[in-house]
Amino acid sequence: MQHQTLRNSFLLLITATIWGTSFVAQSVGMQTVDPLVFNGTRSILAFVFLAVVMMIRTKRSPELRVRLQNHPRIHLTGGIVCGILLFAASTIQSYGIKYTTAGKSGFITAFYVVLVPVISMFFGKKVSRTIWLAILLAVGGLYLICINESFTINRGDLLTMVCAVFFSFHILAIDHYTDQVDGIAMSCIQFLTVSVISVVLMILFVRPDFQAVREAWLPIGYAGIFSCGIAYTLQIVAQKGIHPAVASLLMSMESCISVLAGWLILHQAMSARELAGCGLMFAAIVLADVLPSLLHQKTQLQDVETVS
């Protein structure tokens, strides 16, 4: 069980890495296409990618095909609920990133690290003192990154904070459904839901510029296949068996990755104050996930030595 938890923790860190670098893709993509167009096209791409994967998997696994046939409602319900929450979060985030940097957007989005344990307590999830201490460190990191000396927040920062609320409910929804569904199947339905909503709103409120879409094919492709198709599916698979508060802390590492990616690729400089915030966030991850795992292993070794 401990081995599975460590493996899933590692998968969530991979997820965070992909998401962190995708902030650069979003930032670049927002320069040429509308957020609704960007989210719609990348979600369609993610759905097509996952649909192909599901076709291959169901051909090779009769057991999976039977499972999906016997439990269609839970996959459909979970996919639609998660899709609606993800659409709201990612669309608001895309509008917010137009008015802030990739690094700041990554850190503010990670505010779900605080919201998830608070909300989860209302659903009967206990949060240990160690995790609360890690959350305090994470809040300190977010403060150093996001709030300037005059305690002001710009429009992009505010929009990104709203998106963090929706990401919190998205994490908790996945925690609710993950033990009951096939992760890739639910993710496929999730992105079909996002695609349908995005296309409808795009037709109603935006006149898509297909030339601009072609020019932004690289960031859209990366965000569609890697950030959406692969990373969000990894999230659904890897959250199984992990407390949602710990999962949110692990995934909040996307903020540090977004800062590094913004610095390396977009040359968005960070101040010493903001880099200190990165350090606090990293310390929070170590305290919440790595340290408990090491202590657990030490206890197991001591128990083995005692028995011997």
N, C-alpha and C positions, 0 to 999 in steps of 0.2 A: 504493500500500500504506500509506504514511504517512497519507494522507488518511482511509483506512478506519479506521486505528488511532485517530486523533483523534476521528472520528465515534463509534466504539464507546466511547471513553473518556467522551465527552459523554453517551452513552446510559446508561452505568453511573452517572454522577453524577445523572442524572434518576432512575434506579432508587433511588439512595441517598436522594434527597430524598423520594421517595414512602414509602420504608421508615421514614425518620426521623419523618415526621409520623404514620405508622401506629402508632408507639409510644404516642401520645396516644390513638388509637382503642382500642388494646388495653387501656391503663390504665383508660379509661372503661368499656369492655365488661366487664372483670373485676369491676367493682363489682356487676354484676347477673346475669351468667351464669358457669357453670363453664367453665374453660379448654377442656375437651374439647368442650363444646357450642359455644363460641365458634369454635374451630378447625374443628370439623366443619361448622358452618353457613357459615362464610366460604369453606371449601374447596369445598363444594357449589356455592356461588354463583360461585366462580372457574371451576369446571369447566363449568357451564352457559354462562357468558359466553364461554369459550374454545371450547366446542363449537359455539356459534352462529357464532363467527368462522371456525372451520374449515369449517363447512358452506358459508359464503359464499365462502371462498377456493377450495375444491375445485370449486365450481360454475363459478367464473370462470377457473380454471387447470387445464386437462386435464393439463399437465405435472406439476403437484403431485400430482394424483390418481394418475398412473402411478407417480411416485416413491414414494408411500406404499404402493401396492399391491406394488411390487417389493422394498421394504425394510421390511416390517412388524415383523420381529423386533427390529431395532436400536432402532426407536422405542419398541416395547413394553418391551424390557429397560431402556433408558435412562430411560423414564418411571417404571417401577416402582422402580428403584434410587434415583433422585433423589427420588421420592415418599416412600419409606420414610425416607430421611435427613431430608427436609424435615419430615415428620410428627414425628420425634423432636425435631428442633431447635425447631420452633415450639411444640410442646406443652410442653416443658420451659421454654421462654422465657415462655410464658403463665402457668405456675405461678409462675415466679420474679418476674414483674412485679407480682404481688399483694403482694410483701413489699419492694419497692424502688420508686424513682421512675422515671418514663419516661426521664429524662435518664441516670441511672446504668445503667439496663437497656440503653440504646442504646450507651453506652460499653463496658460489659463484653461485650456481644455482639460488638463490634468487635475483641475479642481474637483473632478468627480471622485478623486481620492478621499476627499472629505465627505462628500455627499453620500456616497455609497454606504459606508458603515452607519451613518446617521439614519438614512432611510431604511436600511436593512433591519435595524433594531425594531422597527414597527412591524416587521414580518417575523419576529421571533429569533433573529440571528444574534447570538452573543458576540461581543467584540472584546478581546482581551486587552489588558493594560498595555502590553507591548505594542499592539497595533495602534492604540490611541496615541502612544508616545511617538510612533512613526508618523502618524497623521499630523501631529503638531509640528514635527520637523518638516513635513511636506508643505504645510501651511506657511511656515517660515520661508521656505524656498520660493513658494508662489508669491509671497509678499515682496521679497527682494527683487523678483523678476518683473512683476506686473505693476506695482504701485510706486509712483515716483515721489520725490520729497514733498510735493505739495498735495499728496493724497488725491490725485485726479486720475480718472480712467477715460480713455478715448472711446469713440463709438465702436470701433472694431473690438476693443477689449470687452466692452459690455455685451455685445452680441455673442462673443465667444464664451462668456460666462453663462449666458442662457443656454448655449449648446451643451455645456457641461452638465446641466441639469438633465437634459434629454439623454445624454450618454450614460448618466447614472442609472436611469430607469432601464436603459437598454441592457446594461450589465446585469441588473437584477432580473430582468425578463429572461435573459439567457440562463442565469443561474436557476431559474424556476423550471425551464424546459429541458435543459441539457441532459438530464438523466433519462428522459423519456423519448428522445428522438435520435435519429441519425443526423450528426452535425452537418454534413455536406448537403443532405437533402433539405434540412431546414434553412440553411444558408442560401440555397438556390431559390427557395420560395421567398426568402427575405429580400433578395435583390430583384426578383420579379415584381414584388410589391413596390419597392423603391422606384423601379423603372416606370411602372404604370402611373404612379402619382406624379413623378417628375415630368413625364411626357404630357400628361393631361394639363398640368400647370404651365408647361412650356408652350403648349399650343394656345392656351388662354391668355397668357401674359407676356410672352416673349416671342419675338420673331427670330428664329434660329438663323445664324449666319454660318452656312455649311463650309464656306471658305475658311472662316475663322476656326471651325472645328478641325478641318484638315491641317491647318497650321499648328494647332495644339495637339496633334496626334500623339506625340511622345508623352507629355504629362498625363493626358487622358488615358493612354494605354497603360502607363505605370500604375496610375491610381485605380484603373479598372481591374486589371489582372492581379497585381500584387497587393495593393492596399485593400481592395474590396474582395476580389475572388479568393485570394490565398489567406490574407491576414485575418479578415473577419470570420472565415471558416475555421482557422486555427483557434481563434478566440472561443468559438462555440465548442470545439473539441477539447481544448485545454482547460476550460473553466470547470470541467467535471471533477468533482471531489475537492475543489479549492474554495475556501471561504471567499465570498465576493469582495470583502474588504481587502484581503491579501491580493486577490486577482487585480483589483483596481490599482493597488500600489505597484504591482509588477508592470502593468500596462502603462502606468504613468511615466515610466522611463522613456516613453515616446517623446516627452518634453525635452529631456536632455539630448536625445538623438536629433530632435528638430533644431535645437540650438546649434549643434555641431554641423548638421547638414546645411543650415542657413549660412553659417560662417564659412564653410568650405566651398559651397557651390554658389551662393548668392552674395558672398562677401558682406553679410550683415553682422557688423561687429557687436560684441557684447562687453559691457562694462565689468569692472571687478565686482561690483555689487550683484550683478546678474549672474556672474560665474559662481559667486558664493551661494546663490540660490540653487544652482545646479548641484553643488556639493551637498547641500542639505537634502535635496531630493534623493540623491544617490544613497546618503546615509539612512534615509527613511526606508528605502528598499532593503538594504542590508539588515536593518533592525527587524523589519516585519517578516522577512521570508528567509534570508540566508542564515541569520543567527539562530532562529528556532530549529532549522533543519540540522545545523551543526550540533546544537545541544541535544537534539533527539538522537543523533548518531552516537554521541558521547555516552548518553545514558544506556543505549543498547549495548555498547562495548563493555560498560561497567557491569551490566546485568550478566553478560556472557562470562566475564572474568569471575564474577561471584559464583555462578553455577559451576564453573570449572574448579 
